[in-house]
Amino acid sequence: MFPSLGMPEIILILVIALVVFGPKQIPEVGKALGRTLNEIRRASMSGWDEVLESDKEAKKEVEEETTQPRTTATEAQKKP
């Protein structure tokens, strides 16, 4: 998707960030970026937890259905 970044590209990005934000705001921007990434990670993990939980429930339902004895149509007709 994106080419790998080498040292010159990273230095160029840092210099542009320094010019745009200034030396005093760089730590604040870094903190905000870290918080945002952390929140995205938490949200994606909670989404996966929901998917895994529903998968477990579906497997449990399938297992319960397969372990219960089935009655055929003729057996059901014979019962009073």
C-alpha positions as MATLAB code, in Angstrom:
seq = 'MFPSLGMPEIILILVIALVVFGPKQIPEVGKALGRTLNEIRRASMSGWDEVLESDKEAKKEVEEETTQPRTTATEAQKKP';
ca = [
       0.000    0.000    0.000;
       2.555    2.559    1.153;
       6.252    2.282    0.385;
       8.511    1.811    3.384;
       9.796    4.998    4.960;
      13.511    5.467    5.239;
      15.457    7.758    7.531;
      15.408   10.792    5.151;
      11.617   10.599    4.802;
      11.094   10.387    8.554;
      13.395   13.365    9.152;
      11.506   15.371    6.524;
       8.157   14.565    8.169;
       9.506   15.602   11.586;
      10.881   18.883   10.215;
       7.541   19.698    8.553;
       5.702   18.885   11.813;
       8.091   21.161   13.723;
       7.462   24.021   11.291;
       3.682   23.564   11.270;
       3.068   23.015   14.987;
       6.037   24.665   16.606;
       8.307   23.255   19.312;
       5.864   23.924   22.172;
       2.895   22.112   20.642;
       4.705   18.988   19.400;
       4.408   17.190   22.801;
       0.708   18.087   23.009;
       0.102   16.776   19.498;
       1.983   13.592   20.383;
      -0.136   13.068   23.503;
      -3.352   13.636   21.574;
      -2.238   11.222   18.867;
      -1.342    8.611   21.489;
      -4.722    8.966   23.190;
      -6.504    8.666   19.850;
      -4.620    5.529   18.875;
      -5.251    4.019   22.307;
      -8.985    4.711   22.019;
      -9.095    3.179   18.533;
      -7.338    0.078   19.858;
      -9.795   -0.234   22.758;
     -12.783    0.157   20.455;
     -11.523   -2.461   18.033;
     -10.788   -4.894   20.866;
     -14.280   -4.473   22.319;
     -15.692   -5.097   18.853;
     -13.697   -8.316   18.597;
     -14.867   -9.343   22.075;
     -18.475   -9.033   20.901;
     -17.756  -11.087   17.791;
     -16.022  -13.802   19.797;
     -18.848  -13.908   22.357;
     -21.515  -14.288   19.667;
     -19.409  -17.010   18.026;
     -19.249  -18.922   21.319;
     -23.015  -18.601   21.758;
     -23.653  -19.865   18.226;
     -21.345  -22.847   18.748;
     -23.089  -23.651   22.034;
     -26.513  -23.571   20.354;
     -25.317  -25.838   17.552;
     -23.805  -28.244   20.072;
     -27.027  -28.361   22.087;
     -29.067  -29.069   18.959;
     -26.787  -31.883   17.850;
     -26.731  -33.585   21.270;
     -30.522  -33.635   21.680;
     -32.200  -36.798   20.359;
     -34.311  -36.173   17.302;
     -37.688  -37.703   16.712;
     -38.689  -38.663   13.238;
     -42.097  -37.892   11.777;
     -43.254  -41.486   12.223;
     -42.192  -41.521   15.887;
     -44.046  -38.268   16.481;
     -47.221  -39.754   14.942;
     -46.990  -42.874   17.141;
     -46.884  -40.880   20.379;
     -50.333  -40.261   21.907;
];
